[in-house]
Amino acid sequence: MTKRAKLIALTSTISFCIVLTLVLWIFMPVCGACGNRLCFGSCLKTPQQVESVDDSKYEKPDGVLSTQLAETAEASDAYMENVYFIGDSRTVALSTVGVDEDHLFAEVGLSHDHALDKRTVVMEDKTMVTIPDAVRITAPKIAIVNFGVNGIGYMDEDSFLEDYREMMETLRECSPDTIFVIEAILPVSSWYESQTNVRNQTITNMNQKLYDLAEELGCYYLATDVVMLDEDGTLKKEYDSGDGLHFSQSGYEVILQYVKTHQVP
């Protein structure tokens, strides 16, 4: 066979294959479920056929209807006796508005990426223990966790959330019966923004991520930031202690009142 004949034969074969492919495509039935021609029934797989993630360990407490705590009547003293607070210097200062110091597992300057291994809590026998150990020993009924402002200025989002998740999972393992509440990172003043790497917009964005984390882990979320924010998205001036980071007496009173009027069901 000559080269010309071979070329003609090859061209004819290719043309035939193309025409055959087009014919098969045109007459191939369309899936009624998804509308695709190349479905082959894959869209009809049952949930049992699809690999699922075991989230049983993240089930919410019985009766949980919403992740974000809704407004309630003001809590009684008996209710507040069951509430413990975990956090940094902003949490430490709750002692100025009547929260018992033995209900505060917190330290000035503490960030959530160091909260698991640093001995910060003084127990009744005067021993110093880590926050996880304190939670294990006391097994509080309710624990409100407020971290983030000390890490958000230098941690990237992935590292921030990974460490926050690790912290929450560790605390839950230490006291499985405790109801954990992730509290929103509270705002800073515009002056503080200008002096540091902390930005209120970053805080707002991260709070949405913390809400999502709370929902995923079966925790509650406390949106205390809504009562601390001014119209421009910064800390209200009347709640600024003067350094742009910590709060005035009235600021802490507002925070505690918000906790009392947003009870865990």
C-alpha positions as CSV (number, residue, x, y, z in Angstrom):
1,M,0.0,0.0,0.0
2,T,1.3,3.4,-1.0
3,K,1.9,6.2,1.5
4,R,-1.0,8.1,-0.1
5,A,-3.3,5.1,0.3
6,K,-2.3,4.6,4.0
7,L,-3.0,8.3,4.7
8,I,-6.4,8.1,3.1
9,A,-7.2,4.9,5.1
10,L,-6.1,6.6,8.4
11,T,-8.1,9.7,7.6
12,S,-11.2,7.7,6.9
13,T,-10.8,5.7,10.1
14,I,-10.5,8.8,12.2
15,S,-13.5,10.4,10.5
16,F,-15.5,7.3,11.0
17,C,-14.6,7.3,14.8
18,I,-15.6,10.9,15.1
19,V,-18.9,10.4,13.4
20,L,-19.6,7.3,15.5
21,T,-18.8,9.2,18.7
22,L,-21.2,12.1,17.7
23,V,-24.0,9.6,16.9
24,L,-23.6,7.8,20.2
25,W,-23.5,11.1,22.1
26,I,-26.7,12.3,20.4
27,F,-28.6,9.1,21.0
28,M,-27.3,8.4,24.5
29,P,-30.2,8.7,27.0
30,V,-30.2,11.7,29.5
31,C,-30.4,10.8,33.2
32,G,-33.7,11.9,34.5
33,A,-32.4,12.7,37.9
34,C,-29.4,14.9,37.2
35,G,-29.7,15.7,33.5
36,N,-26.3,14.4,32.6
37,R,-25.5,11.9,29.7
38,L,-22.6,10.3,31.4
39,C,-24.1,9.8,34.8
40,F,-24.5,6.0,34.8
41,G,-26.7,6.2,37.8
42,S,-24.0,7.7,40.1
43,C,-26.4,10.5,41.1
44,L,-28.8,7.9,42.5
45,K,-26.4,6.5,45.1
46,T,-28.1,6.2,48.5
47,P,-26.5,7.9,51.6
48,Q,-25.3,4.5,52.7
49,Q,-23.2,4.2,49.6
50,V,-21.4,7.6,50.2
51,E,-18.7,7.7,52.8
52,S,-19.8,9.7,55.8
53,V,-18.0,11.5,58.6
54,D,-18.6,10.2,62.1
55,D,-19.7,13.3,64.0
56,S,-21.3,11.4,66.9
57,K,-18.7,12.8,69.4
58,Y,-19.8,16.4,68.4
59,E,-23.5,15.9,69.2
60,K,-25.1,18.9,70.9
61,P,-26.5,18.6,74.4
62,D,-30.1,17.4,74.6
63,G,-32.6,20.1,73.7
64,V,-30.1,22.3,71.8
65,L,-32.1,24.0,69.0
66,S,-29.7,26.9,68.2
67,T,-26.0,27.4,68.4
68,Q,-26.2,31.0,69.4
69,L,-27.6,31.7,72.8
70,A,-30.8,33.6,72.7
71,E,-32.0,36.3,75.1
72,T,-33.6,35.0,78.2
73,A,-34.8,36.3,81.6
74,E,-32.0,37.3,83.9
75,A,-30.3,34.3,85.5
76,S,-30.5,33.6,89.2
77,D,-27.6,33.5,91.5
78,A,-27.9,29.7,91.6
79,Y,-27.5,29.6,87.8
80,M,-24.4,31.8,88.0
81,E,-22.9,29.6,90.6
82,N,-22.6,26.9,87.9
83,V,-20.9,29.2,85.4
84,Y,-17.1,29.2,85.0
85,F,-15.1,31.6,82.8
86,I,-12.0,30.6,80.8
87,G,-9.8,33.2,79.1
88,D,-7.2,36.0,79.2
89,S,-6.9,39.3,81.0
90,R,-10.3,40.4,79.9
91,T,-11.7,37.4,81.7
92,V,-9.6,38.0,84.8
93,A,-11.2,41.4,85.2
94,L,-14.6,39.9,85.6
95,S,-13.7,39.6,89.3
96,T,-14.2,43.4,89.5
97,V,-18.0,42.9,88.8
98,G,-18.6,40.2,91.3
99,V,-17.5,36.9,89.6
100,D,-15.7,34.7,92.2
101,E,-12.1,34.3,91.4
102,D,-12.3,30.5,91.8
103,H,-14.7,30.6,88.9
104,L,-12.1,32.3,86.6
105,F,-9.6,30.0,84.9
106,A,-7.7,32.9,83.3
107,E,-4.4,34.7,83.1
108,V,-3.2,38.1,81.8
109,G,-1.7,37.8,78.4
110,L,-2.7,34.2,77.9
111,S,-3.5,33.1,74.3
112,H,-5.5,30.0,73.3
113,D,-2.4,28.5,71.6
114,H,-0.8,28.3,75.1
115,A,-3.9,27.6,77.2
116,L,-3.4,23.9,77.3
117,D,0.0,23.6,78.8
118,K,0.6,26.7,80.9
119,R,0.0,26.4,84.7
120,T,-2.3,29.4,85.3
121,V,-5.0,28.3,87.8
122,V,-4.6,28.3,91.5
123,M,-6.6,25.6,93.2
124,E,-7.9,25.6,96.8
125,D,-4.8,23.8,98.0
126,K,-2.7,26.5,96.4
127,T,-1.3,24.2,93.7
128,M,-0.9,25.6,90.2
129,V,-2.5,23.6,87.4
130,T,-3.3,24.0,83.7
131,I,-6.7,25.0,82.5
132,P,-7.5,21.5,81.3
133,D,-6.6,20.1,84.7
134,A,-8.7,22.7,86.4
135,V,-11.6,21.8,84.2
136,R,-11.1,18.1,84.9
137,I,-10.9,18.6,88.7
138,T,-13.9,21.0,89.0
139,A,-16.1,19.6,86.2
140,P,-18.1,22.8,85.9
141,K,-21.7,22.6,84.7
142,I,-21.2,25.5,82.2
143,A,-17.9,27.0,81.0
144,I,-17.7,30.1,78.9
145,V,-14.5,30.3,76.8
146,N,-13.2,33.7,75.7
147,F,-9.9,33.7,73.9
148,G,-8.5,35.2,70.7
149,V,-7.6,38.9,71.1
150,N,-4.0,38.0,72.1
151,G,-3.5,35.7,69.1
152,I,-5.5,37.3,66.3
153,G,-2.8,39.9,65.6
154,Y,0.0,37.5,64.7
155,M,-1.6,34.1,63.9
156,D,-2.8,33.2,60.4
157,E,-6.5,32.1,60.2
158,D,-5.7,28.4,59.7
159,S,-3.4,28.2,62.7
160,F,-5.7,30.2,64.8
161,L,-8.7,27.9,64.2
162,E,-6.6,24.7,64.4
163,D,-5.3,25.7,67.9
164,Y,-8.8,26.8,69.0
165,R,-10.3,23.5,67.9
166,E,-7.6,21.6,69.7
167,M,-8.2,23.6,72.8
168,M,-12.0,23.0,72.8
169,E,-11.7,19.3,72.0
170,T,-9.2,18.9,74.9
171,L,-11.4,20.7,77.3
172,R,-14.4,18.6,76.3
173,E,-12.4,15.4,76.8
174,C,-11.4,16.7,80.3
175,S,-15.0,17.2,81.3
176,P,-17.5,15.5,78.9
177,D,-20.6,16.6,80.9
178,T,-19.6,20.3,80.9
179,I,-21.6,22.5,78.6
180,F,-19.1,24.7,76.7
181,V,-19.9,28.1,75.3
182,I,-17.5,29.8,72.9
183,E,-17.8,33.6,73.4
184,A,-17.2,36.1,70.6
185,I,-13.8,37.9,70.6
186,L,-14.7,41.3,71.9
187,P,-13.7,44.5,70.0
188,V,-10.9,47.0,70.5
189,S,-10.8,50.7,70.1
190,S,-9.8,52.5,66.9
191,W,-6.7,53.8,68.7
192,Y,-5.6,50.3,69.6
193,E,-6.1,49.3,66.0
194,S,-3.7,52.0,64.9
195,Q,-1.0,50.9,67.4
196,T,-1.1,47.1,66.9
197,N,-1.8,44.4,64.3
198,V,-5.3,43.8,65.7
199,R,-8.2,44.8,63.4
200,N,-11.8,44.8,64.3
201,Q,-12.8,43.6,60.9
202,T,-10.5,40.6,61.4
203,I,-12.2,40.0,64.7
204,T,-15.6,40.1,63.1
205,N,-14.5,37.7,60.4
206,M,-13.0,35.3,63.0
207,N,-16.1,35.4,65.1
208,Q,-18.1,34.0,62.2
209,K,-15.5,31.2,62.1
210,L,-15.8,30.6,65.8
211,Y,-19.6,30.4,65.5
212,D,-19.1,27.8,62.8
213,L,-16.7,25.9,65.1
214,A,-19.2,26.0,67.9
215,E,-21.9,24.7,65.7
216,E,-19.6,21.9,64.4
217,L,-18.5,20.9,67.9
218,G,-22.0,21.0,69.4
219,C,-21.1,23.9,71.7
220,Y,-23.0,27.1,72.2
221,Y,-21.9,30.5,71.0
222,L,-22.3,33.7,73.0
223,A,-22.4,36.9,70.8
224,T,-21.4,39.4,73.6
225,D,-19.6,41.6,71.0
226,V,-23.0,43.0,69.8
227,V,-23.3,45.1,73.0
228,M,-19.7,46.2,72.9
229,L,-19.5,47.5,69.3
230,D,-20.0,51.1,68.3
231,E,-21.7,52.0,65.1
232,D,-18.3,52.3,63.4
233,G,-17.4,48.7,64.3
234,T,-15.0,49.6,67.1
235,L,-15.2,49.4,70.9
236,K,-17.7,51.8,72.4
237,K,-15.8,54.7,74.0
238,E,-17.8,54.4,77.3
239,Y,-16.5,50.8,77.6
240,D,-12.9,51.6,77.0
241,S,-10.7,51.5,80.1
242,G,-8.2,53.8,78.3
243,D,-5.8,51.4,76.7
244,G,-8.2,50.4,74.0
245,L,-8.0,46.7,74.9
246,H,-9.5,46.3,78.3
247,F,-12.8,47.5,79.5
248,S,-14.2,50.0,82.0
249,Q,-16.3,49.0,85.0
250,S,-19.4,49.7,83.0
251,G,-18.1,47.6,80.2
252,Y,-17.6,44.6,82.4
253,E,-21.0,45.1,83.9
254,V,-22.6,45.0,80.4
255,I,-20.7,41.8,79.6
256,L,-21.8,40.1,82.8
257,Q,-25.4,41.2,82.3
258,Y,-25.3,39.8,78.8
259,V,-24.2,36.5,80.2
260,K,-27.0,36.5,82.7
261,T,-29.6,37.3,80.1
262,H,-28.4,34.7,77.6
263,Q,-28.7,31.5,79.7
264,V,-27.9,28.0,78.5
265,P,-31.2,26.2,78.1
